[in-house]
Amino acid sequence: MNLLAPPRARLQIEVVFDLVCPWCYLGTRRLRRALRARPDILAEIVWRPFLLNPDIPASGLPRQDFLTRKFGGEERARRLHATITELGRVEGVPFRFERILRMPSSLDAHRLVRFAAREGLAQAMVDTLFHAHFAEGADLGHTDTLTRLAARLGLDVAAVHRFLDSGAEADAVHSENLRAHRLGINGVPCFVIAGRHAIAGAQEPEVLERLIDVALVEE
């Protein structure tokens, strides 16, 4: 440890996100890049769940049905996905939208992030779930799939299965989602820095750094 180095500034960053949102995957990667450029900051990232598609049933929807309902058809979705895929390459995010055969409810995936947080693995779980869904086409609404992904991080498989079957933390996820809407957050990702400064969208790292500097001055 360098005793002459100034202490790192502590900063809480709340990330309001949904695990089935490609812009959230992209935005969290850009946040990570912004923080790598600022070794003077010790960031505490708090993951806040948001349900983009709260009306999707627990069993999910066939991809085609979802795309028709959300975008009016696959052609418009394909153009949007091509744009996101290109942006993802810059951040090392391997979007493979064609592998997603079913649009899942993200409720249980958010519950799993909260379970992983008890072991200090929230961020690792978020990364694992994003990659599984967008690169592998994993169905995040399926208990066996979520259990398998949790096992990748060394979490106890039986404990994860019991937790998911119990319905625990579902009310907490719904409460967080409602809280976000009450705060005026209607789209994700949204980054709330130091509890006061908020910015929505998959912002470039430089934009996030400027907001971080504003928050640090006030702190």
N, C-alpha and C positions, 0 to 999 in steps of 0.2 A: 504493500500500500504506500502511495506517495503522500507523506504527511504534509507536503507543501501544497498539494492540490486543493482547490476550494471545494467545499461540500457540494454535492449534487442537489439541485433543486427538486423537491418532491412535487409531483403534479398528478392529480387524478383526472383520468380521461374516461368518460363513460361512452361506450359504443352501443348505440341502439341499432339493432340489426336483425335480419332474418336469415336463417341458414339456407333458404331456397332462393335467395336473392343474389344474382351474379354481381350486381353492383356493390353489394356488401362484401363479397369475397375480394373484389378488386380494391375497394376502399380500405379494407383492413390491411391489405398488403402495402398500400401506399402509406397508411399510418405507420406501419412498421418501418418503412424506408425513411420516413421523416424522423422517427425516433432514433434510428441508427445514426443519422446525421447530427444528432444532438446528444452526445455522451454526457453533457453537463446536466441532463435531466434524468431523474429517477421517476419513471411513469408507473402509476398504478392504473391498470386497465380494468374497468368494471364492465362486464358484458350484460347489456340490458335487452331482453327478448322483445321482439316485435312480430306480430302475426300479419303478414301481408295478405294471406288468403285464409282468414279465419273460418270461412264457410266450407272449406274443403273437408270432406268426411275423413274419418280416421283411416279408412282404407285407401284414401287417395283417389286420384282421377287418372284415367288414361291420358297420355301426353296430348293426343290429338284433340280430345274433348277440352282439355285445359287451354290449349293454344287457341282454339276457336273461340272460347269464352273470353279469354284475356286479350287476344290480339285480333280477333276476327278471322283468323286463319293462319296457316303455317307460313305463307309467303312473307308476310310482314314480320313474323317472328324470326324467320331465317335471316332477313336483312339486319335486324337488331342483333341477333346472335353473332353474325359475322363481324359487326363492329366491336362488340364486347370481346370476342375472341382475339381480335387484333390488339386491342388495348391490353388484354391479359398477357400476351406474349412478352410485353415490355416488363411486366412485373413477375414473370415466371409462373403465371397461372395457366395451367393447361385445360382450358375449357373444351369439353367434348359433349356439346349439347345433344348430339345425335344418340348418345348412349342413355339418355334419360328417357325411359319408356313410360314412366308413371310419375305424375306430380304428387308428391306426398304432402300430408299435413306435417307441419314442422313442430307441432306442440311437443311431441315426445323427444325430439332431438334437443329442443331447448331445455326440457327437463333433465336430459342427460348431461348437458353442460353444467347445470346447477349441481348435479351429483358429483361430477368431476371436480368442481370447484372445492369441494370438501377436502380433496386430496391435493389441492394446489395445481390442478391440471386443467383449469378452465380454458386457458388459451390453447393448449395442446389439443384439447377436445374440439374446440371450434375449428382449428386448422384441419384436423382429421375429418370432421364432418363435411366441411366445405369441399375438401379434395375428393372425398368419397362420392359426394353427390355430383359435382360438376366435372370430375375427370373420369370417374368410374361408372357413373350412372346408378349409384347405390340408392335404394329406396329408404329414405330416412324415416319413413312412417312405419317401418316393419321392425318389430321388437328384436327378432333374431339378427337382423342386420345391425341394429344399434348395439346389441350385445357384442357382436363380433368386432365392431369398430372400437368399442371400449376396451376389449381385450388387447388390442394393438398397443394401448398405453399402459398395459399391466394392471388394469382394474379387475377386481374380482368378478368373474362372469356370473356366478350365482347371485351375488349381491346386486349386481346391475339388473339382472333379470327380475329379481324380487321387487326392486325399486320401480322398474318400468311397469310391472304388472299391478303395483299398488295404486298407481295414479297420484302418488305423492308429487308435490310441487306444481301440479297442474294449475291449481288456484293461484299460486304465486306468479306463474307465467302470464295468466290472464290478467292479473292485477297490474303487472308491469306493462303489459300491452295497453291497458286502459290508462295508466298513468302517462304513458308516452303521448297518447292522443289528447289527454287533458292538457298537456304541456304544449300542444300545437304541433306535435311531430306527426306528420301524415305520410312521410316517405323516408326510406332508409337507403343507405346508412345515414346516421346522424351522429355527429361527434359533439359531446358536451364536455368542455374543458373547464376544470376548476369549479364546476357546478353553475357557471354563469354564462360562458361563451359557447354558443352552439352554431354548428354549420352542417348543412345537409349535403348529401351527394358524395360520390367517389372522388373527392378533391385531390388535386395534385399535391405531392409532399410539400412543395414550397408554400402552398396556400395554408396547409395545416401548420407549418412552422411559424408563419406570421401570426396565426391565431394563438399559438402557444406562447409566442413572445409577448403578445398583448396580455395574456393571462398571467405570465410571470411578472410583468411590470406591476400589475394590480396586487399580486400576492405579496 
